[in-house]
Amino acid sequence: MTNKMEIITLSAFVVALVQVVKMATGLNTRYAPLVALLLSFILIYAFSITENVPLTWVGIQNGLIAGLSAVGLWSGVSTTFRK
């Protein structure tokens, strides 16, 4: 996964998954960044298995970028639309 568009799509998908996890389990919002990072690493690992691509340092960095982007995206949107 080296395409920037794939990382952007993954970060949006992670935001949606974190919201689903929060709604399904009643997760405290302060743990959402940790869940986002964990989910992004899980998805990168699953991608490497399904595509028969070895998990390299670049893949791990892409997972970190996607997770941190998801956290920043969620934080920015929630701050903007806060009542």
C-alpha positions as CSV (number, residue, x, y, z in Angstrom):
1,M,0.0,0.0,0.0
2,T,2.0,2.9,-1.3
3,N,-0.6,4.9,-3.1
4,K,-1.6,8.1,-1.3
5,M,-5.2,7.6,-2.4
6,E,-5.2,4.2,-0.7
7,I,-4.0,5.8,2.6
8,I,-6.6,8.5,2.4
9,T,-9.3,6.0,1.8
10,L,-8.0,3.8,4.7
11,S,-8.1,6.8,7.1
12,A,-11.7,7.6,6.2
13,F,-12.6,3.9,6.6
14,V,-10.8,3.9,10.0
15,V,-12.8,7.0,11.1
16,A,-16.1,5.1,10.2
17,L,-15.0,2.0,12.0
18,V,-14.0,3.9,15.1
19,Q,-17.4,5.5,15.2
20,V,-19.1,2.0,14.8
21,V,-17.0,0.7,17.7
22,K,-17.9,3.7,19.8
23,M,-21.6,3.3,19.2
24,A,-21.6,-0.5,19.6
25,T,-19.5,-0.7,22.8
26,G,-20.0,2.6,24.4
27,L,-16.3,3.3,24.2
28,N,-15.1,6.4,26.0
29,T,-14.0,9.0,23.4
30,R,-10.6,9.5,25.0
31,Y,-9.7,5.9,23.8
32,A,-10.8,6.6,20.2
33,P,-7.2,7.5,19.0
34,L,-5.8,4.3,20.4
35,V,-8.6,2.3,18.7
36,A,-7.9,4.2,15.4
37,L,-4.3,3.3,15.5
38,L,-5.0,-0.3,16.4
39,L,-7.6,-0.6,13.6
40,S,-5.3,0.9,11.0
41,F,-2.5,-1.5,11.9
42,I,-4.9,-4.4,11.7
43,L,-6.2,-3.3,8.3
44,I,-2.6,-2.9,6.9
45,Y,-1.7,-6.3,8.2
46,A,-4.8,-7.8,6.6
47,F,-4.0,-6.1,3.4
48,S,-0.5,-7.5,3.3
49,I,-1.9,-11.0,3.9
50,T,-4.6,-10.8,1.3
51,E,-2.3,-9.3,-1.4
52,N,0.6,-11.6,-0.6
53,V,2.8,-8.6,0.0
54,P,5.3,-8.8,2.9
55,L,4.7,-6.4,5.7
56,T,7.6,-4.0,5.5
57,W,8.6,-0.8,7.4
58,V,6.8,1.2,4.7
59,G,3.6,-0.7,5.4
60,I,3.9,0.0,9.1
61,Q,4.5,3.7,8.4
62,N,1.5,3.8,6.2
63,G,-0.6,2.2,8.9
64,L,0.7,4.9,11.3
65,I,-0.1,7.6,8.9
66,A,-3.6,6.3,8.2
67,G,-4.3,6.0,11.9
68,L,-3.0,9.4,12.8
69,S,-4.9,11.0,9.9
70,A,-8.1,9.3,11.0
71,V,-7.6,10.8,14.5
72,G,-6.9,14.3,13.1
73,L,-9.8,14.1,10.7
74,W,-12.2,13.1,13.5
75,S,-10.8,15.8,15.8
76,G,-11.1,18.5,13.2
77,V,-14.6,17.7,12.2
78,S,-15.9,17.3,15.8
79,T,-14.3,20.6,16.8
80,T,-15.7,22.4,13.8
81,F,-19.3,21.2,14.3
82,R,-19.4,21.4,18.1
83,K,-22.4,23.2,19.3
